[in-house]
Amino acid sequence: MGDIRDELLKAGLISERASQEIARARRAERRQGESSPDGLPEPADSRAAEEPGQEPGALVVPPVEIIRKGMVTPAPGNKRFHFVDRSGQIPFLELGEDTHRKLINGVLAIVESCGATSDEFVVVTEDTARSLARRAPDTIRFWNR
């Protein structure tokens, strides 16, 4: 059985192009409505809060808390470590030889501080970087996996 769109097309009341646009709009509406069983779009914050392996309704730790717990205070040094920030600029951190080597080997990572400190970027442990990769991957600026 054809739908009203086909009948309007056969009668010459709408063009083929208009018919295709209507079909495209209907498909887009269906895709947006399929996100939850009741047909209503699921709120964005509820999707972000649930993680694989976690119970529904479990407390989710915000990225700033994860960063605070995993921050490493690098030893001062004269090695400049360059990386790319979100805007495409290339800032650097002045680090000691040991911290520099650990960043290259993937034991440490550089992330945006997200307000955890007054600095824009901080050095964190590999476990913290792994946790941030699941929860807030856009905060990671350098991590050699």
KAWOTA-V844884 format. One record per helix or strand. SS is the DSSP state (a for helix, b for strand). FROM is the first residue (numbers start at 0). LEN is the number of residues. If there is no record, write none. Layout:
<<SS/FROM/LEN> <SS/FROM/LEN>>
//
This chain:
<<a/3/8> <a/15/18> <a/43/6> <a/62/8> <b/70/2> <b/78/4> <b/91/4> <a/96/9> <b/107/5> <b/120/5> <a/125/10> <a/136/3> <b/139/3>>
//
